[in-house]
Amino acid sequence: MEGRFKMDTNPRIAAQTGVVRPSGGSWDLVEIWPGLLLTAVIAALSFGLRGLPGVAIFSPMILSILLGIVLHNSIGTPRFAKAGVTFCVRRVLRFAIILLGLQLTAAQVVEVGASGMLVLVATLVCTFVFTTWLGRMIGVDRKLSQLIAAGTSICGASAVIATNTVTEAHDEDVAYAVACVTVFGSIAMFVYPLLPGLLHLDAHAYGLWAGASIHEIAQVMAAAYQDGQQAGDAAAIAKLTRVAMLAPVVIVLGILAARNMKSSDRAGSSAKAPMPWFVLGFIALVGLNSVVTIPAAAKAAIVLVTTFLMSMALAAMGLETDVAKLRAKGIRPLILGFAAFLFVATFSLSLIKTMS
């Protein structure tokens, strides 16, 4: 069987894990099932832990990466599971991102309206640019800055791991970025409901603000519905529209990565530039969901499956994350995450107040 395998085409993953995959690009089920089972168990445990008091405020994805990190740094990731862990990071993740498309429709984007869309697009672009610029100014690694920027400006952990398919940062960078969006998104979840009266925001404006600036979907829902049904519905639509913007952002980053890779090729490198083709599947499913009515029960099941697969992917990243390397990143990325959080909140609020 040894002759049928070669090192993974991603040098970083191959170097870290020693994992090999079939030369034809396919994976051997015998090789990957132990890792798939391990990540599935961690994901299932993360769903179960949400039944504990005070834990339900965290998404299963966040809990999964934490459990993976704890396991890896306490007893280590079993060698026999590494092929499946790598498969989760690369293939399961992409499939889950494609399935995200079934949570969106073109009608939802239209419902945001021209002014709401302007707020969302301007906030996303300006937050991403500000975060990457500030990261460069204070000496944070470019790839880590991009992950924090994506997680803050788009949709939290999902955006972090989707963006990493083209940035190909180290797993410690992914874990750090996920930690940033979790911490500051959780702060927003508790602080935002205290502010509508103080800021003189009506239900729709508050919902738009929450949907335009809070990191995770679950955090948005928790914060917005505390101000009533209208605020919650407005926030849900705004947030899902932000999620739809994940596709063009990842495509643009993929194009930029391809250009950088071509420059490296001229310098003697032969590495293959990452291109996010899976995003086309995401867009296709958004289109399908816009023209085909999916029964509510089926849609709920799809959302559950998508979240579970995302949780498996994050569990796999946790299983490849070294806490010592996280500590070595220092406090600067945390400062960057805090600055990005303040920027996205104040910038989106100023736009909403100006346009109201």
N, C-alpha and C positions, 0 to 999 in steps of 0.2 A: 504493500500500500504506500510505502514511502515514496516510490517513484512517481506517484500521481499528484504529489503536492509540491508547492513552491511557497516561498515566503509571501506574506500578504503584500499587496501592492502599496499599502501605506507604510512607509519605512518606520515611522514613529511607533505605530502599533506593533509592527513585527519585532522591532527592537525591544520594546517593553515587555511583550508577552511571549515572544518566541512562537507565536501561533502561525500555523501554516494553513493554506487553503488550496483547494484543487486548482490546477493550472488552467482549467477551462473556465474558471470564474464561478463555478458552483461550489456548494458546500456539502460535505458528507454528514448525513444525519447522525451517524454513529459518533462522529467527532463532536458535534455541537449540542446534542440533546442534554448532556449533564449541565452545561452552562445555561441552557434555556430553562431547564427545570429549576436551577438555583435562583435565577433572576425572577422566574415566575413565583416561586415561594416567597421571595422577599417582597415582590409587588403585592401578593395576596396578604402578607402580614401587614403591609402598610395600610391596606384597606381596612383590615381588622382593627388596627390600632386607632383608627379614627373614631371608633366607638367609645374610646376612653374620654373622660371629662377633660375639656380644654384642648384636646388634640384635633378635634374636628375642624378647627380653623386652618389647619395645614392640609394642603393637597396631598394625595397619595404619592405624587411624583416627588415632592420634597421629602416626605418620609422615606421613600425608597432609596434616594441617594444617601440619606443619612445612615440608614441601616446598612447599605453597601459599604460605606466608609468605615463604619464601626466594625463590620465583619472583616474587611480587608486589613485593617490596622490592629486588630486584636489577635486573630488566629490566621489571617492570610487567606487569599483566594486560592482554592485548590487548583493545582496545575491541570487536572483533568477537565476542569470547567472553563478554562481560558478560551478555548475555541468558541464555545457557545456565548461567552461574555462578549467577545469581539464581534460575533455575528449580531448580537443584540444592539451593540453600539452602531453598527454599520447598516444592517438590513432591516431589523425590526423597527428601528427609529424612523427610517425613511417611509416604511409602510404606514406607520402611525401618523406621520405628517400628512401623507396622502389622504388618510381617512378623516383628518381634520376638515377637509373640504366639505364633507357631508353635514357639517354643523353650520354652514353658511349658505345664503342665497343672495342672488343679485337684488331681490326685492328689499332685503334688509339693508343693503348698502344704499339703495335709493331712498329708503325711509329716513336715513340720517339727514337728508337734505343738503343743499349746497353749502349753507353756512356751517352746518355740523361737519360736513366732509372737509371743508377748509380748515376747521379747527384741528381735526384728526390728522390730516396730512401735514399741515404746518408744524404741529407739535411733534409728530414722529420724526420728520426730517431735521428740524432744528435741534431736537434732543439728541438724535444720533450724531449729528455734526458736532454739537457742543461737547458731548461726552468723549468722542474720539479726539477732539482737539485738546481738551483739558487733560486727557490721559497722556497725550504726547508732551504737554507742558510740564506735568509733574513726574514724568518718567515711568509711567505704567506701560508694560509691554503692549504693542499694537493689537495683537490678537485678543488679549484679555480685555483691552478697552473696547474692542468691537463687540465682544460677548456681553459686557455690562451695558453697552449702548443698546444692543438689540433687546436684551431682557427688560430694560427700563422703558424703551420707546415703543415696543410692540406688545409682547404678551408673556413676560416672565420666563419661567424655566423652559417652556416650549420653544420660545424664540432663541434662547441661549443654545439649546441643543440642535436646533435646526440650523442656526447660523454657523455652528461649529462644523457642519458638514462641508462647508467651503473654506472656513478659516483654518480648520485642522489644528486647533490649539491643543496643548496638553490637557489631560483629564483634570489635573489640578486647577487649571484655569477655568474649566467648565464648572467644577465644584465651587470655586470661589465666586464666580459670576452668579451661580444659582443661589449661593448663600446671600449675596448682596440683594438680589431681587426679592428673596424671601423675607429678609430682615426689614427692609424699607417698605416693601409692600404690606407687610403685617402692621407696621407702624401706621401707614396710611389707612388701613382697614379700621383701626381704632380711633384715629384722629379725625378723619373726614366727617363722620356723622355728627361731630360736635360743631361743625363750621357753617352749615347752610344759613342759619339765622344770622350769625355774626357777619357773614359775607354777603348777606341779602340775596341769596340764590333761591329761585323758585325750584320746584321739583324737577322740571325738565332740565334746567341749567345745571343743577347739582348732579343729576344723573349723567349728563354729557361730560361734566368735569371728571366724575369718578371713572367713567368709561374711557376717557381720553388720557388719564394719567396714572391710575393704579395699575400695578404690574400684572398680577395673576387674575384669571377669570373668577376664581372662587373668592378672591379678596375683593374684587369689584362688586360681586353679588352681595357679599356680606355687608359691605359699607353702604351700598346704594339703597337696598331694600329697607334699611332702617329708617329711611326718610319717606317710605310709602311705595305703593305699587307703581305709580307713574315714574318716580325717580328710578326705581329698579328696572323697569322696562326700558327706559331711555338709556340707562347705563349698559344693559345687556346688548342692545343694538349697537351702541357706540363701540363697545369692547369687541364684539364679534367682527365689526368692520375693521378694527385695528388688526385683528387676527388675520383677516383677508390680505392685509398689506404685507404680511410675512412673505408671501410669494414674490412680489417684485423686489423687496429688499434682498432676499437671498439670491435672486437672479443677478441683481446688480453686483453684489459682493462676489458672486461666482465669476462674473465677467472681469471684475477688477483683479481677482486672484489669477485668472487666466492670463491677463496682460502682464502681471508681475512674474508669472511663471515663464512667459515667453522671453522676458528680459533676462531671467536666470538662464534660460536655454542658450541665449546668445553668449552668456558668460561660461558656458560649458556644462550646464545641468541638463539632464534628460528626463526630469520628473514630469509626470502628467498633471496638467492643471485640473483642479476639481471643478466640475460643472453640475449644478443642482437640477438634473433632469427630472428628478422625482417631483419637483415643484409643478411640473406640467400635469402630473397626476392629480395634485391638489387642486389646480385650476379646473381640470376636467370634472372633478367631483363637485365642485362648486356649481359648475354649469349644469350637471345632472340634477343636483338637488334643487336647482332653480326651475326646472321644467317638469320634474317628476315628483309627485307627492308621496313622500315616504311616511308610512303609518307612524303614529306617535310612539307606539311600543317598540317598533323596529328602530326608530331614531334614538330612543333612550338606550337601547341595547348597543347601538353603534357608538354612542358617546362613552358608555362604560368600557367597551372593548378598546376604544382609542386611548382612554385614560390608562387602562391597564397596560397596554403596549408601551405607552410613554413611560410608565412607572418601571417597566422591565428595562427599558433603555437607560433610565437614570440609575437604576440599581446596578446595571452593568458598569456605568461610569464610576459609581461609588466603589465598585470592586476593583477599580484600577487607579484609585486615588490615594496618594500617600499624604498623610496629615503633616508629616515633616516638611514636605514640599509646599503645602499650603501655608504653613507658618513662615516659610522662607519668602513668600510673596510680600510680607510686610503689611503695613497699614495703608499704604498709598492707594491700592485698589479699593479699599473700604471707603477711603475719603472720596474717591472718584464716584463710587456708587451712591454715596450720600449727596454729593453735589448734583449728580444726575437726577436723583429723586427730587431734590429741591427745584431743579430747573424745570422738570416736566410738570410739576404741580403748579408752579407760579406762572410759567409761560402759557399753559393751557387755560388757566384761570383768567389771566389778563386778556386773552383772545375772546373768551366767552363773555366777559364783562364788557369788552369793547363792542362786541357785535350784538349785545342784548338791548 
